[in-house]
Amino acid sequence: MKVYLPKNSKTDWTAQRHRIKIPTFNFVRLKEFGYIPVNAVVINGTLSIKAGRVFLSLLCDIPEPKIERAVTPGVGIDLGIKNFAALSNGNIYPNINKTSKVKRQEKKLKRESRALARKQNAKKKAGKTVESGSNIIKNTLRVQKLHYRIGNIREEYRHSVVNAVVKTKPQHITVEDLNVRGMVKNRHLAKAVTDQGFYAFKLFLLAQCRKQGVELRQVSMFYPSSKTCSNCGAVKKHLSLSERTYKCNSCGLEIDRDLNAAYNLRDANQYTILT
């Protein structure tokens, strides 16, 4: 449920450190402090309820910040499943979905989903409405909260990776145009690819690069970033997904597969500029 609330008077949407004045609701206390910039002018807002929680989305007018010149070298980012992202500067960000933090929440979600399905099946056999019953409503809310929590953990991790890369002000950032739709067709990798959220990562990276004035480059999905040797430029014809270490037959280079791809993306000459 969403409610749009415009600014009807000068005192509406008066933002303070710990509270904000919402039209028709007067002052409402904020759960988190410091999220509304001090120099921002709130134009309007929207109240919404999701998984039993109330959220406030604001449209603000903020003065444009000064953009500093990039001073660090370019960065190539190779996204994957074993590791979420491998950077050409040597930083490797692991897959958040393999940590105990997410696995514990997914285990709870699986248990609550099964309990909800049993309750709904019992209602169907009795010939009653599936949505009726306080226990079903409570169980549904628990499932919604777990879905929401897992999604927030993944989203926060993607944002932290993007912020860590962009804040260094690189001359450019190069990513690969992944064929996510084709990757999802593989039933063994579909869930792992979907949980990573590559498209959401790319959208946030694009927004941050525009904000910070960093050039974002994108190479074609057919660019052989993993099969090309980052040392001599030789291209392997066959490279299976199980080969995690790249071994060049020409110069004898042995390097991590994802790191090798990140080097090639950083030094790519054919690309499309997104920002």
Sequence and secondary structure as in RCSB ss.txt:
>XXXX:A:sequence
MKVYLPKNSKTDWTAQRHRIKIPTFNFVRLKEFGYIPVNAVVINGTLSIKAGRVFLSLLCDIPEPKIERAVTPGV
GIDLGIKNFAALSNGNIYPNINKTSKVKRQEKKLKRESRALARKQNAKKKAGKTVESGSNIIKNTLRVQKLHYRI
GNIREEYRHSVVNAVVKTKPQHITVEDLNVRGMVKNRHLAKAVTDQGFYAFKLFLLAQCRKQGVELRQVSMFYPS
SKTCSNCGAVKKHLSLSERTYKCNSCGLEIDRDLNAAYNLRDANQYTILT
>XXXX:A:secstr
 EEEE   STTTT B SSEEEETTTEEEE SSSS S TT EEEEEEEEEETTEEEEEEEEE          B  E
EEEE SSEEEEETTS EEE GGGSHHHHHHHHHHHHHHHHHHHHHHHHHHTT  TT SHHHHHHHHHHHHHHHHH
HHHHHHHHHHHHHHHHTT BSEEEEE   HHHHHTSTTTHHHHHHHTHHHHHHHHHHHHHHHT EEEEE TT  T
TTB TTT  B S   TT  EEE TTT  EEEHHHHHHHHHHT SS EE  
